[in-house]
Every structure is written in C-alpha cells, then in structure tokens.
C-alpha cells in the first residue's frame, strides 16, 4: 500500500472536522467485512483525502492487508492500540483517552471505528516487518541468535462456501499427500498458498497466542490443526534451528524496495478479494 501510515506521526485532523452528524449505513463489503459510511469519513481525515472514492480505495487496501495478517496469526494487542492512541492524544495536547474520545464524539464520529482503523494499521505494520521485510532482506545479520521454527499452513475460512466439504477432504488427505501441494490447491490464503503454505521462520511470541502456543507445544515434523472463530488452520512444523535475527535496513532505497514489495502483495490480494459496493458512487475507485 503506497504511503503506508506510520502510526506515530503527528496528525492534525482533529481541528478540521465539521459539525455535521453522519447517518451511518453500510456502503461496501470487503471480503465479508461491512464498511460503514462513518468509516469512510474517518478514513478521509486520517489519510488526508477529500474524495469518498479515494478513502474507499485506501480502506479496501487496508482491510485486505489486515485480513492477510490475521490469516497468518499476526495481530495488534489491545495494549499496543491504546498506547498508540495515547501518544496521539498527547500530540494533540489532550490529557487522556477520555478527552480524545470526547473530541471524536462531539464531532459526530465514532471513536470505536477510529480505534479499529488504528488496530489495522498497527497489525499491517507488524505484518510488513515480520512477514514481508524479513523475507525481502534476509541475510543481513544483527548478531542475536534465537530459536526459529519454519512453519507452513493451510487456512480454511469457515464463512466461505464449501468449507465443511473442503475441511473433511483435507482431514483425509493431510497425511497422505505433500503438505505443500495441498496448500497450493486448498488454502484460502492466496499469499502463503502460492508458496506451498510457507509462512516462514517464526520465533516464539510473534503470532497470536491461539497459534503461537500450539506451534511451540508440538514437535518438529508434527502436522496438526487449530480451530478459531473465523477459520481452521492446518499447521506443519518443518524444522527448528537457531538463527541470527536479521537487522532491518533503513534508507530511501530500502523503503522504495519495500513499498514495491507491499504493492505486489496488494495486487495479489486484490485479485482474490471480493468487494461489493452498496453505494455505487464508490465503485470504480
């Protein structure tokens, strides 16, 4: 996503909100997630755009990247979200989150929707760091050795048509056919599916707890499943080894290369995304 938002940048849109109250309604659905009119308004201010279409475009990119991060178990904790909001409050000379929330509500905007937006931004930032940037710049050493496990996964979306049939079929085939082949044929996560389910090298604590715990409770070579509210994961622990943590390069050239890589991911995700425009004026953004 071009111009990925850096969470800790000072933003100045608090003073620019109009007094008009928003009539909330669903304006589009992105991969099953309803998006409200009020979310478009918040996105316009956050991203600094005036057009509803531009805001919708940025929200679509944000949502599908966030969903990709969720599928591989990367998340933002409530503490991370609250800390980011508190920093923003202080930057805007507000004493606490209560004042920050009141500032939103008195202008007719829904604070919980803004909080969700920030949660997605933090999650995407972690996704880029853990999943994309590490793979892109692998080989530059920082000097600290940690235990890493190479993980492959197959993700099945419980809300997708044919889930039960696909799940039962995979249960039968998971120990009969190569995991990589099954991931390419059946996984609902297009990014990892293309790589035979390869998530990459993960250290303990990097993924959401419901995936992190079983990954480190099982032994190398195990293939097992984990069920969540949204889907079922078939996981394979391919190997474990002590690795040097890779230093993350910085600089304009590196940022351009990373931005290009994120754009390629987005293009791939867009090809598999299902976006329904309830408000037709947003279509073709």
N, C-alpha and C positions, 0 to 999 in steps of 0.2 A: 504494500500500500504506500503510494507516494506520500512523502511528508509524514511518516509515522509520528504520532504525537509523543513528545517526551513529557511524562506525567508531571515533572517538577518545574516546568516552565511557568513563569508568571503569566496569567491571562487576565484580561481586563474587561470581560464582557458583562460583569455584574451591573455596571452603571448604564449599560446600553439597552436593557430590556424595556419593552413597552408595557403599558399598564393593561393591555387588552387580555382578558381571560380566554383561555383556549378551550374549545369544545373538543373533548377527547373522542377519538374514533380510530379504528384500525384502518390504516391507509395502505399497508402492504404486508405480505407474509414472506419471510425469508427462511427457506428450509424448515418450515413448520413454525417459526417464531413470529408471532404477530408484532407489528411495529405500529405504534400509536402516532397520531398527529402531533401530540406534545413531544414525542421523541424527536421528530423532525425539527421542531422549533429549538429544542435544546442543542441538537447537532449543528444547526445553522450557527448558533452563537459559539459553540465550542470549536468548530472548525473554521469559523470566520468566513462563512459563505452566506450569500443573500438568497440564493435560489433553493426552493424546495427540492428540485431535481438533483442539484449538487449535493445537498445534505443527504438525500436518499441514497445516492451513489456511495457516499462515504460510509453511511450506516451499513449498507449491504456488504461492503468490503470488510468492515469491522466485525460484523456478525459472523460471516463465514470463516474469517480467520480465527475468531474466538471459538467457534464450533470445532474447528480443526485442532486447536489447542486442547479443548475439552476431551476430544476423542483419544488423544494420546496421554491424558491424565495430567495435563499442566493446568494450574489454577492460580487464582489470586486469593489469599486468605482474607477474612474479614479485617484482621489487624492491618494488613497492607493497605486495604482500601481506606480504612478510617485514618490511617497515618497520612496517606496522600491527601485526603480531604482536609485534614487538619492543617497540613502545610499550605494548602490553597487558601484556607480561611485566614491564616496569619499573613499571607502575602497580600490579602485584600483588607488587612487591618481589622479583622474580626477576631473576637477573643476565643470563640469556641465553635463547635459544630452546630450547636443550637442556634446561634446567631446566623451562621452560614445557611442553615436550613430555612430559617425565617426569611432570609433575604430572597431565597428562591420562591417560597410560598407566597410572599406578599406581591410578587410579580406574576402570579398565576402559573408558575411552572412547578412540575412535580419533582421534588428532591430525590425521591427513590429512583426515578428514571435516570437522573444525572448520576446517581451513585452506581447504577447498573452500567452506565456508559464508562465510568472510571474503572470499574471492575474489569470490563472487557479490555480496556486499554492496558492495564497492568498485566493481565493474562497474556495479551498479544506480545507485549514487551518481553515477558519471560519465555514465551514460545520462540520468539526470534532468537533470543540469547541461547536457550537450551537446545533447540532443535535445528534451527537454520544456521545461525552464526557458527556454532561449534563445528558442524559438518563442513561449512564453507571454508573455515580457516584451520582445519585440523592439521596438526603438525608443528605448531608454534608452542613451545613449552614455557610453562610458568615455573615449574620446579617442584610442585607439590604432588606426591603420589597418593592416589586414593583407589579403593576398590570400585571397579565399574562392572556392570553386567550388560551384555549385549542382548537386547530384547527384540523379539518380533511379536506382532499382534495381528489379530483379525477382529475387527469391530463390527457388530451387528446392531443396527438401530431397531429398537423394539417397536417404534412407530411406523416403520417402513412396511408397505405391503409385502406379504410373503415371508415375514420374519420367522414365524413358527416353522414353516417348511424348511427354510434355509438353516435354521438352528438345528433341527433334528438331523438334517443331512450332514451338517458339519460334525455333529457328535459322532456320527458313524464313520466319517472319513478322516477325522483329525489324527488318528494313529495309524492310518493306512496309506495316506498319500503325503508327499512332501509338504511341509507347512507353508513354504514359500509359494508353492503352486496354488494351494487353497486360498492364501491371502490375496493373490492376484485375481482369482476367479470369484471370490465371495465377499471380501471385506467391503464395508460401506464407507471406509475412509480412503478416498482416492489417492491421497498423498503417500501414505505408507503402503497401500495396495500395490502401487506401481513398483515399489522396491521389495516386493515379496514380503510385505508386512514389517519391514525393518524400521524400528523406532530409533535404534542407535544405542550408544553406550550411555547408561544411566547410573548415576550414583545414588546412594540411599538418601531419601528425603526430597528428591526432585519432583516426584509425581504426587498426585492426590493420594491421600492415605489409603483409600479403599483399593488402590492398585499397588502402591508402594509396599505396604505390609506383606501381601501375599507373594510379591515378586522376591522379597528378601527372606521370606519364610520358607520358600521352596528351594530346591537344589538345582544346580546346573543340569540341563537336559530335560527338566520337567516341562510338560505341556499341561496346562490347566485352564479353567475358566473362572471368570469373575463376573457376577451379575450386578448391575447398577440400575437406578431408576430409569435411565434413558436407553441402556443397551447392555449387551453381553460382550465380554472380551474373552477371546481365546489367546492365551499368552504362552510364549516359548522362551525359556532362558537358554540362550545359545551357548554362552560362555561367560566366565568371570576372570578378570585379570586386574592387576594393579597397573594403573595408568597415570601418566603425568597430566594434571589438569592443564588444558590449553589456555594460554593467555589470549585475551580478546584484543586484536589490533585496533587501533583508532586512526583517525585521519580522514580527510575528504575522499581520498581514493577508495579506502575501505568502505566508507559509508555509501558511496555510489555503487560499489560492487554488491553490498548487502541489499540495498534498495532494489537493485535489478533482480536479485535472487528472490526477494519477497514478492516482487511483481510477477515473476514466473510461477510462484506458488499460487498467487491470487488468480492468475489466468487459469491454472489447472482446476482450482476450486470453483471458479465461476462456471467452467464448462459442465460441472456436475451439480451446480446449485439450482434449486427450484425457487424462483421468485415470482410471486403473484401480486400484481398491482391492483388493489381495491380502488384506490384513487388513480384513475387513468392519466391524470395530469402529470404523474411521476414517471410514467412509462417512457422508455427511450432515453433515460438519463445516462 
